């Protein structure tokens, strides 16, 4: 903005120098023969205070807000699904990786260990924690 005003001052001073050297009147240098046209509407805020240098802003204008909202909701639901699958497969008391455990019925052979794993599974569940927060 300061650079633009300096240019205006220079052009005005040059106009004054030209008018004084050519011995013409000062009013003839700054007047025009056309009548200014009045606008039939009030200008918008962008016309009153334009951006400096005429450069458009690189910030998003909100056109993609519905798209980003939908992408965010889809991402959230996918992350809930992946977390639930990981929780069910990683901590499930009825899922065994070792072949020796798969061949037996662990509820009969090791009931204490199965009860401990089941309690750990329930206590580490994210959705059960959220449900308990909503209850209180």
C-alpha positions in Angstrom: 0.0 0.0 0.0 2.9 2.4 0.8 4.5 1.7 -2.6 1.2 2.6 -4.4 0.8 5.9 -2.6 4.4 6.8 -3.4 3.6 6.3 -7.1 0.5 8.5 -6.8 2.5 11.3 -5.2 5.1 11.1 -8.0 2.6 11.2 -10.7 0.8 14.2 -9.1 4.1 16.1 -8.7 5.1 15.4 -12.3 1.7 16.7 -13.4 2.2 19.8 -11.4 5.6 20.4 -12.9 4.3 19.9 -16.4 1.4 22.3 -15.9 3.7 25.0 -14.3 6.3 24.7 -17.1 3.7 24.9 -19.9 2.1 28.0 -18.4 -1.3 26.4 -18.4 -3.7 26.6 -15.5 -3.6 24.1 -12.7 -7.3 23.2 -13.1 -6.9 22.2 -16.7 -4.4 19.5 -15.8 -6.7 17.7 -13.4 -10.1 18.2 -15.0 -11.9 16.1 -17.6 -14.6 16.8 -20.1 -16.6 13.7 -19.2 -19.2 13.5 -16.5 -18.6 10.9 -13.8 -21.2 8.1 -13.8 -22.9 7.2 -10.6 -23.3 3.6 -9.6 -26.8 2.3 -9.1 -25.7 -0.1 -6.4 -23.6 -0.1 -3.3 -20.1 -1.7 -3.9 -19.3 -4.9 -2.1 -16.6 -5.0 0.6 -14.1 -6.4 -1.9 -14.4 -3.3 -4.1 -13.8 -0.9 -1.2 -10.7 -2.6 0.2 -9.1 -4.7 -2.6 -6.3 -7.1 -1.7 -2.8 -5.6 -1.9 -1.2 -5.9 -5.3 -4.3 -7.6 -6.8 -3.1 -11.0 -5.7 -5.9 -13.4 -4.8 -5.8 -15.0 -1.4 -4.6 -18.6 -1.3 -6.8 -19.5 1.7 -9.7 -21.8 1.0 -13.0 -20.0 0.6 -15.1 -22.8 2.1 -16.2 -24.3 -1.2 -14.8 -27.7 -0.2 -16.2 -27.7 3.3 -19.0 -30.3 2.6 -16.5 -32.5 0.8 -13.9 -32.3 3.6 -16.7 -32.9 6.2 -17.8 -36.1 4.3 -14.1 -37.3 4.0 -13.6 -36.7 7.7 -16.7 -38.6 8.7 -15.7 -41.5 6.4 -12.1 -41.5 7.8 -13.5 -41.5 11.3 -15.8 -44.5 10.6 -13.0 -46.4 8.9 -10.6 -45.8 11.8 -13.3 -47.0 14.2 -13.7 -50.2 12.1 -10.0 -50.8 11.9 -9.6 -50.3 15.6 -12.5 -52.7 16.3 -11.1 -55.4 14.1 -7.6 -55.0 15.7 -9.2 -55.2 19.2 -11.3 -58.3 18.3 -8.4 -60.1 16.6 -5.6 -59.0 19.0 -7.3 -59.3 22.3 -10.2 -61.7 21.7 -10.2 -64.5 24.3 -11.4 -67.1 21.8 -8.7 -66.4 19.2 -5.4 -68.4 19.6 -2.3 -68.2 17.4 -0.5 -71.2 19.0 -1.5 -74.5 17.5 -1.3 -76.3 20.9 -4.0 -74.0 22.2 -6.2 -74.4 19.2 -6.4 -78.2 19.6 -7.7 -78.0 23.1 -10.7 -76.4 24.8 -9.1 -73.7 26.9 -12.2 -73.1 29.0 -11.9 -76.6 30.4 -8.1 -76.9 30.5 -7.2 -73.4 31.9 -10.4 -71.6 33.2 -8.5 -69.0 35.2 -6.5 -67.8 32.2 -9.5 -67.6 30.0 -11.4 -65.6 32.7 -8.4 -63.3 33.0 -8.2 -62.7 29.2 -12.0 -62.1 29.0 -11.8 -59.5 31.7 -8.9 -57.8 30.0 -10.8 -57.8 26.7 -13.8 -56.1 28.3 -11.7 -53.6 30.2 -9.7 -52.5 27.1 -12.7 -52.0 24.9 -12.9 -48.4 23.6 -16.7 -48.4 23.0 -17.4 -49.8 26.4 -15.4 -47.0 28.0 -17.4 -44.5 25.9 -20.7 -46.1 27.0 -19.6 -45.8 30.7 -18.7 -42.2 30.2 -22.2 -41.5 28.8 -23.9 -43.3 31.6 -22.5 -41.0 34.3 
